[in-house]
């Protein structure tokens, strides 16, 4: 094993550990998030962590098979985030009373 390969393995192991720690913190935010928006952002970050994990696996294996999968997951994560944001924006829009004032509930 060359020094370069040892450094590469150490960096990949460190990145995998960081992704796992971020995933644990993410689960906390999903379960105990104070608002629906916090949970939605956490699920968007979950998609990014899955993509990062696949990137680490692809780098470790030296295989480019996972790159199209990563692109599809990135697209699905983006469209899911936009859909959730639109849903929350419509749901949290203040209603207008009959006298023209806004009702902030």
C-alpha positions, 0 to 999 in steps of 0.5 A: 500500500502506497502512502497516497493510497493510505491517505485516500483511504483515511480521507474516505473513512473520515468523510464516511464518519462525517456523513454518518454523524450528519445523518444522526443529527439529521434524524434528530431534526426530523423527529424533534424539529419545531416546525414543518419547515425544519422537517422539510429542510432536514429531508432535503439534507437527507437527500444530499447526504445520500448523494454524498454517501454514494459519492464516497462509495463510488470513490472507494470502489473506483466505479463510476456506476453511481454517478447517474444515480446521484444525478437522479437523486439530486433531481428528485431532491430538488423537485421534492424541496420545491414541492414542499416549499410550495405546499408550505407557502400556500398553507402558511399564507395569511387569510384576509378578513372581510374588512380587508385586514390580514388574519395571522394565525 
